[in-house]
Amino acid sequence: MGDKIKSIAKQLGLLLVTIVLGVWAIFYLVGLSERTNTADLPQNETPPVVDELPVVTPPEIKTSFVDLITPADNYKVTGNPYSPESYKKLSRALALMGNFEVAKLQIKGVLENDTEHFLSINIGTESGVYNAVRKSPDGLDILLTKENGGVFDKENPIDVEIDLLGQQTLSTTKAEFLATRKTTKLVKFWDFIRPQPPAPSVNRILVASFDKNGFYAGTIGLVRFEYRCEADSRCSVALCGNDILTTKCLLDKFGKEAKDIWVKWYEQTTN
């Protein structure tokens, strides 16, 4: 019985060796076939760069600017800037003519305490509080306004850039809120400049900060209109004095033709 078991084991061993040798032979032949069917590539097979193209630096596209308010103006608002007398004194009349590719307002202000402050913006006939969310006819939602970046204080002073050609978020006015119950609105200030450029126009701009108690306070240190004309086009910008008539400003800054165009538009819209 023992000899029989040994004989079977010997046969199984021979069978296993045969199988292993067979598998090895198959893999060897496959590998040999792959090697004979593979050609090694040279280490260098692409040419060097010998004819370099010159580096062309595109021309710098510059923007121009006109300052509506500078630190020398000591622009402080302590009362209601929207009363007729104050508005005429504090607003700035900006004259525009031509085709514009860039039109922005840079606004910087200084606040004297850590109380939350907000920024009221008026351009032409459009007004609202910058990045603010209205909560009621007489109040703003401070938390939501802060999330939108519309709350300023001594440590976070006013330093914003408003693209007049792009959409901006403002709180609705009291009248708009009562009529629609909407807390915010998206506006493109350029749409409210009348008449629409390239026609010559003069529109008033006012910015004023106020605290959470609803009192106007703070100093506006800079309001700068930054612009660039459309390619292959001309545009003009000027600041009109607050006590100068629109017609005289256009005549002095842009000439008689521009003044006449504005007068014709004004007569058509008021008759």
Stockholm file with secondary structure:
# STOCKHOLM 1.0

chainA/1-271         MGDKIKSIAKQLGLLLVTIVLGVWAIFYLVGLSERTNTADLPQNETPPVVDELPVVTPPEIKTSFVDLITPADNYKVTGNPYSPESYKKLSRALALMGNFEVAKLQIKGVLENDTEHFLSINIGTESGVYNAVRKSPDGLDILLTKENGGVFDKENPIDVEIDLLGQQTLSTTKAEFLATRKTTKLVKFWDFIRPQPPAPSVNRILVASFDKNGFYAGTIGLVRFEYRCEADSRCSVALCGNDILTTKCLLDKFGKEAKDIWVKWYEQTTN
#=GR chainA/1-271 SS CHHHHHHHHHHHHHHHHHHHHHHHHHHHHHHHHHHHTCCCCCSCCSCCCCSCCCCCCCCCCCCEEEEEECGGGCEECCSCTTSHHHHHHHSEEEEEEECEEEEEEEEEEECSSSSCEEEEEEETTEEEEBTCCEEETTEECHHHHHHTTCCBCSSSCEEEEEETTSCEEEECCHHHHHHHCCSEEEECGGGGSSSCTTSCEEEEEEEEEEETTSCBCCEEEEEEEEEEECTTCCEEEEEECTTSCHHHHHHHHHCHHHHHHHHHHHHHHHC
#=GC SS_cons         CHHHHHHHHHHHHHHHHHHHHHHHHHHHHHHHHHHHTCCCCCSCCSCCCCSCCCCCCCCCCCCEEEEEECGGGCEECCSCTTSHHHHHHHSEEEEEEECEEEEEEEEEEECSSSSCEEEEEEETTEEEEBTCCEEETTEECHHHHHHTTCCBCSSSCEEEEEETTSCEEEECCHHHHHHHCCSEEEECGGGGSSSCTTSCEEEEEEEEEEETTSCBCCEEEEEEEEEEECTTCCEEEEEECTTSCHHHHHHHHHCHHHHHHHHHHHHHHHC
//
